[in-house]
Amino acid sequence: MDFGFSEEQEMLRKSARDFLAKEAPMTYVRRMMEDDLGYSKETWRKMAELGWMGLIFPEGEGGAGLDMVDLVVVLEEMGRVVLPGPFFSTVLLGGLTIHEAGNDEQKGKYLKGVCAGDVKATLAVLEPSGRWDADGVEATAVADSGGYLLNGTKLFVPDAQVADLLVVAARSERGTGEEGISLFAVDLPKEGVTVIPLKTMDQTRKLYEVKLEQVRLGPEALLGTRGGGWPILKRVHDRAKVALCAEMCGGAERVLEMSVEYAKVRVQFDRPIGSFQAIQHKCANMLLLVESAKSATYYAAWAVANDVPEAPLAAAMAKSYTSDAYRIVAGEGIQIHGGIGFTWEHDMHIYFKRAKGSEFTFGDATYNRELVAQLIDL
């Protein structure tokens, strides 16, 4: 197994870094943090022209036919600049669910638009219980007049306000656990769907509460088989975890670079603070965390890209380690910068807030370590 990136992947990395350096500097990020939409339509159009939205989708669905390892390269660069916008929700959540569960007609209707940048999508799973497992899904989908009526409340739905497509997980059968969960494609705006902005710590990633009140859907809205949605969601979550880990690795690496640069120029007691052993130890530990997180993420990306049996285990291991690693690295970066690091004027606090938000997405380290224990029968 070769963990080195190919020449084509390195070219993709350089292209992504150059593009994001030009199109998404911190001035852009701060502007989007204050913007209600949270993204620039012009930047979104340029990303679509580069083919980023369709990287992991087959050519027959309008994509480039690449895999998760290729996408990891781009996501690392997005994490380095803390890119705001609906890319993650569109490609890794809504789009990937359509790819995994949709029939040919549904893929033709939605995925080609996703790949072209014309359709923005998201996925609504989490509810007020805050549980990431199947028992957390309590929204209902009642059969009615040949279609379905959706009712329930979804929380922390990313980019719901700008989404054209909402993929909803709901119970079409009574009971608990993994049985009876179905997936539905809801075109937005839709009568009965109310989207409410949530105040969250990470302003680079807009999250919303979505209320579903007697939302009437036709039979064509069902994705996959009735009651068979949870296995699909598990596959989507595994891939989205790996993608999020790639973002986190990019952000952590950038925090390390900023901290080392600052330690070289910040003078205290007539010496750069980087000459002090305490600072050197912090930087060395940060480097160890970053490189270990990247190793776990790259292996998990290979595992999900090749559908190996241990892919769920690799994804959970990567998320458990990277969640802690990014939070610790971001915290240590602030310590190295001193008081300036957490002021509004400095960029370091933006990385710290992204680290905290990403830590709990798809479950924190403790939750994913429990998944690891279950998967290895501990």
Beta strands, then each sheet from edge to edge (+ up, - down):
strand 1: 121-124
strand 2: 140-144
strand 3: 147-158
strand 4: 165-171
strand 5: 181-187
strand 6: 193-197
strand 7: 207-217
strand 8: 222-223
strand 9: 267-268
strand 10: 271-272
sheet 1: 1+ 4+ 5- 8+
sheet 2: 2+ 3- 7+ 6-
sheet 3: 9+ 10-
end
